[in-house]
């Protein structure tokens, strides 16, 4: 059984696409980063 694409995709390859989409929807950078930190469990450190 093959792994689903979502499990093999790196965060680094998804991030630029999400940033572009957020810019098109006029999402503030602060809100965007807050969402990323929540999704990934990482912080700014």
C-alpha positions in Angstrom: 0.0 0.0 0.0 1.4 3.4 -1.0 1.7 6.2 1.5 -0.7 9.1 0.8 0.9 12.2 -0.7 0.1 14.4 2.3 2.3 12.2 4.5 5.3 12.4 2.2 5.1 16.1 1.4 7.6 18.3 3.3 6.5 21.5 5.1 9.2 23.4 3.2 7.5 22.6 -0.1 4.0 23.6 1.1 5.0 26.9 2.9 5.6 29.1 -0.2 2.3 28.1 -1.7 0.4 28.9 1.5 2.1 32.3 1.8 1.1 33.1 -1.8 -2.5 32.1 -1.1 -2.6 34.1 2.2 -1.3 37.2 0.3 -4.1 36.8 -2.3 -6.7 36.7 0.5 -5.0 39.6 2.3 -4.3 37.6 5.4 -2.1 39.5 7.9 1.4 38.1 8.4 0.9 37.9 12.1 -2.3 35.8 11.7 -0.6 33.6 9.1 2.4 32.8 11.4 0.1 32.2 14.3 -1.7 29.6 12.3 1.6 27.9 11.1 2.8 27.7 14.7 -0.5 26.1 15.8 -0.5 23.6 12.9 3.1 22.5 13.2 3.7 22.9 16.9 6.8 25.0 16.3 7.6 28.4 17.6 9.7 31.3 16.3 12.8 30.1 18.2 
